[in-house]
Amino acid sequence: MERETAKQRIKAEIKCTDYLEKSKSGLYCCPFCGSGTGTNATGALKVYDTNTFTCHACHKSGDVIDLFMERTGTDYNTALSLLAQEIGITVDQYRPAAADFAPIDRTERITGAQTGQGSADAPPAEKSPQSATEADYTAYYKECAPRITDPAAAAYLERRGISITTAGAYWIGFDPAADPAKAGHPCPRIIIPTSKAHYIGRSIDPETPKAFAKLNVKGSSPAIFNGNVFAQEVQEVFVTEGWADALSVIEAGAAAIALNSTANADALLKQLERERTAATLILCLDNDDAGTKAAETLRAGLQRLNISYITADICGGYNDPNEYLQADRAAFFAAVDRARRQATAKPDCTSYYIDTLMQGEIERFKADKKTGFRNLDEKAGGLYSGLYVLAAISSLGKTSFSLQLADQLAERGNDVLFFSLEQSRLELVSKSLARRMAQTDMATAISSLQIRKGASPQLVRETAAAYKAAVADRISIIEGNFACNISFIGEYVRQYVRKTGTRPVVILDYLQILQPLEDGKRQTTRETVDTTVTQLKRISRELDLTVIAISSVNRANYLTPIDFEALKESGGIEFSADVVWGLQLQCLNNDPIFDKETGLKQKREKIREAKAANPRKIELCALKNRYGIANYSCYFNYYPANDLFTEDTEHALEDFMERTGAYKL
């Protein structure tokens, strides 16, 4: 979000009083001059309806950002970034001039070249040459460092999965009554140095108010934690967000730095521009919008600097690496090891793959999903991880078929994400209820349109209750719009996987509506679809998911059996999809008139008759299949009024003979 817009959002949504304490006078204690904290406890700071303040003692005035800066000891840019995170928005990165980053003083380098370990012999080097007025907290660090063995401090570190040995190597210390930002909240804090002029004080008292739990020392901004690691001969360096995340990686035996603020992404790039590194950077920031934005900034900058990097997920579905370490230490160490292997000179070595990854991927692939359509499951073997495309002309029930498939998958315990770009959530849920009514009793069933008009409310409530009990919370319908693109879908799916730890089936309805990315606004429809199909394939492989995309077909092919010619405006489908299904009227394959080049009028009449039939006779054709039989057909009865597909029993014997090979006798 643009910085000024973000500032206005913050001022509108976060109250000044969140960072103030009431005094006896009814006004507030002033964090600037201390009025209200004396013997009389009568504060002079007043908060107005405009969410601004004025202290009538020291005449300081401002808004919530000013209060946050004073209370936490951060500069304006850091305060803006942190407050934006509080309300769930991401602010555009601050773009400083080159002069804002002076060269790092390398006179005091830390040791431990192979693992990025720190040294108890030398405190962190300052992030820039100190001016005559810049603070130097080296003496304070030396005072706090021995106290890290204090039982309270040791217990806190242990809860976070960090050993005293690791913490001590990075001058992590302890102060039983620290108030780094002079915020009036002294309490026992872990002291985390980031440079000679800056440190972070992290409260270990759970009763400390959130606003004062993590404070920066007053008068300077967060530097990069362990930023001197690039002076060492390390092969890879993990880039994390917080100091505890970096120490978590170091616990696993790797080198790591922490930005300490996503605003420091640019600072890291400036540092690497001045002093290049041969190490491969492994980007593993937090699983939130701010982390995603900072990772994008780093990727773009590292590409520009031609510095090797990869992006790795070492969060295991948790918000950050330290949370994963606390939850499952062994799994976290394994994730770090995989990321290091990925960054090596031979990341795709087949021997390593066979030894460590192959069996797990086999087990995941074996766990195929049943569609709930018996005839389709017998021929397709269920659904596998990969990209499926379902194509058909209009009025053949593409959406109804896919929605029924989604419900049947959810009933069998699979999570499903249904991205609907054309129909509303109300339309789709009413279709599901109409189908369920028909499956229960066709005589009393009503249509989805009647449901939306409010008909038979008692029947609808009973059906809705039964439907909810069957699918539980496993199906999600995401309403898109005509501005929705593949970037939105990809990010939604990735966040869902991270937060739930599941591998959902993803259904997109439908391809031709999806909009191009911002940088592809001049693409043709075919180019946009090709890009989308490629990205959907990438998502399916990256996250090991089943992705089903619905596609329309060319109008020129409405009177001919479906084939790849009908998808010629979507060339990427034929080559990128793992499975391509086509829905068509059965008459296209069983009426001789459609084998002729003439008879256009008769063909149209046959199509009209077939569409008017109830049920409509539908054939699902496999045009491409990487998972078994190359070509097969399944036959269905489609009841449009009830949004219901059932197996066409007229073809049951034919399917049985084909399945058993009896036709060969």
Buried (B, 14 or more C-beta within 10 A) or exposed (E): BEBEEBBEBBBEBBEBBBBBBEBEBEBBBBBBBBBBBEEEBBBBBBBEEEBBBBBBBBEBBBBBBBBBBBBBBBBBBBBBBBBBBBEEBBBBBBEEEEEEBBEBBEEBEBEBBEBBBBBBEBBBBBBBEBEEEBBEBBEBBEEBBEBBEBEBBBEBBEEBBBBBEBBBBBBBBBBBEBBBBBBBBBBBBBBBBBBBBBBBBBBBEEEBEEBBBBBBBBBBBBBBBBBBBBBBEBBBBBBBBBBBBBBBBBBBBBBBBBBBBBBBBBBBBBBBBEEEBEBBBBBBBBBBBBBBBBBBBBBEBBEEEEBEBBBBBBBBBBBBBBBBBBEEBEEBBBBBBBBBBBBEEEBEEEEBEEEEEEEEEEEEEEEBBBBBBEBBBBBBBBBBBBBBBBBBBEEBBBBBBBBBBBBBBBBBEBBBBBBBBBBEEEBBBBBBBBBBBBBBEEEEBBBBEBBBEEEBEEBBEBBBEBBEEBBEEBBBBBBBEEEBBBEBBBEBBBBBBBEEEEBBBBBBBBBBBBBBBEEBEEBEEBBBBBBBBBBBBBBBBEBBBBBBBBBBBBEEBBBBBBBBEBBBBBBBBBEBBBBBBBBBBBBBBEBEBBEEEEBEEEBEEBBEEBBEBEBBBBBBBBBBBEBEEEEBBBBBBBBBBBBBBBBBEEBEEEBEEBEEEEEEE
